[in-house]
């Protein structure tokens, strides 16, 4: 079962830019830069996040059959 963790990697001296890290089973797989104002006001939907994690899990598990995709999706675990 994969465990995804979201961590703050860094914050610029002015506090306006934030680097967010996404980890899978303790290994960093992606870093995304965001602005403080976007983090506060962005209207990203939970659906967007879930779809991203599903796609990531399918790719990470090379889930190329329906059964493998089902297993990859059902094994998702998110830690924040």
N, C-alpha and C positions, 0 to 999 in steps of 0.2 A: 504494500500500500504506500503510495507516494505521499509525502507530507510537504506542502508548500508553505513557506514562511516569508513574510514581508518584513523588511527591516529598513530603517533609515541608515543610509550609507554615509551621507555627509550633508552638512548645511553650510552654505557660504557665509562668510563673515557678516554680511549684511542681513542674513536670515531670509533672503528672498528666494533663493534657489535651493531646492532639496533634491538629493539623489536617493531614489528608492531602489532597493535591491530585492529581487525575487529569487528565492532559494528553493531547490527541490532536494529533499532529503539532506539538507545541510550544505549543498553545493550551489554556489551562485550560478544562475542561468541567464539572468538579464538584469540590467540596470536602466532605470528610466529617470530622466531629469524632469522635474516639475517646478512650477512657480508656486510660491506660497498662496497667491491669490487664486490660482487654478485649483489648488487643493481645498480651498475654503468654498469657492463658488461653483466649481465644475459640476455639471448636472449629469455626470456619468451614471449610468444605470447599473444596478446589480447584475442585470442580464448580460451586460457587456463584459463584466469581470468573470462571470461564470462561463460564458462562451470562450473567452480567452484561455481560461484554465482547462477547459475541456479539450480545446484544440491543442494546447501544449501537452497535455497528458497523452493524447492520441499520438502525437508526433514523437514524444519521448519514449513511448512504449512500442514504437513501430507497429501500431495496431492496424493491420491491413486486412482484417476480416471483421465481420460483424461481432463475433464472439469476443475477439481481442479488444475491439472498440468498447464494447459493453463493460468488459473487465477494467479497462483503463479508466473509463468514466466513473464507474462505481468505486474505484479505489482512491479517488481524490479525497484528500484531507487538507483543509486549509487552517493554518495557524497564523494569527496576527499578533 
